[in-house]
Amino acid sequence: MHTPESPCRGFCTTALGDDVCRSCGRTFEEVCDWIRYSEAEKEACWKRLQEEGWIDTERKPLKGRVAQ
């Protein structure tokens, strides 16, 4: 699977206090530590996001809907 540099979709809800972003599915810790992750750690996160249904080729929020 080809993946972008980051799962971020540009409207992170962890900044609003969520433990898991309703846009990309990453935990607060994954969002904060992403730039320090090794390729293996990033790959494991991408795999989990895919398994949990967070991956969308159009990069729209899937599980949680962010207020518009």
C-alpha positions in Angstrom: 0.0 0.0 0.0 1.4 3.4 -0.9 1.0 5.8 2.0 1.5 9.5 2.4 4.2 10.8 4.8 1.6 11.0 7.6 -2.0 9.8 8.2 -2.9 13.4 9.3 -5.8 14.9 7.4 -5.4 18.4 8.7 -8.1 18.6 11.3 -6.8 16.9 14.4 -9.2 16.4 17.3 -6.5 15.5 19.7 -5.8 19.2 19.9 -9.4 19.5 21.3 -8.7 16.9 24.0 -9.6 13.6 22.3 -7.4 10.6 23.2 -7.9 9.3 19.6 -8.2 11.7 16.6 -11.6 11.4 15.0 -10.1 12.3 11.7 -7.1 9.9 11.3 -7.5 7.4 14.1 -4.1 8.0 15.7 -3.8 8.3 19.5 -2.5 11.5 21.0 0.8 9.8 21.6 1.1 8.7 17.9 0.3 12.2 16.7 2.9 13.8 19.0 5.6 11.2 18.4 5.1 10.6 14.6 8.1 12.6 13.5 10.4 10.5 15.8 8.9 7.1 14.8 11.1 4.7 12.9 9.8 3.3 9.6 8.8 0.1 11.3 6.8 2.0 13.9 5.1 4.1 11.2 4.3 0.9 9.2 2.8 -0.7 12.3 0.6 2.3 12.9 -0.5 2.4 9.2 -1.4 -1.3 9.4 -3.5 -0.8 12.6 -5.3 2.2 11.0 -6.0 0.1 7.9 -7.3 -2.8 9.9 -9.6 -0.5 12.0 -11.0 1.1 8.9 -9.4 4.5 9.1 -7.8 4.5 5.7 -9.7 6.3 3.0 -8.1 7.1 -0.4 -10.0 10.4 -0.5 -8.7 11.3 3.0 -12.1 12.0 4.4 -12.9 11.5 8.1 -14.4 8.0 8.4 -15.4 7.2 12.0 -15.9 10.5 13.8 -17.4 13.4 12.1 -15.7 16.8 12.8 -18.1 19.6 13.3 -18.4 21.7 10.2 
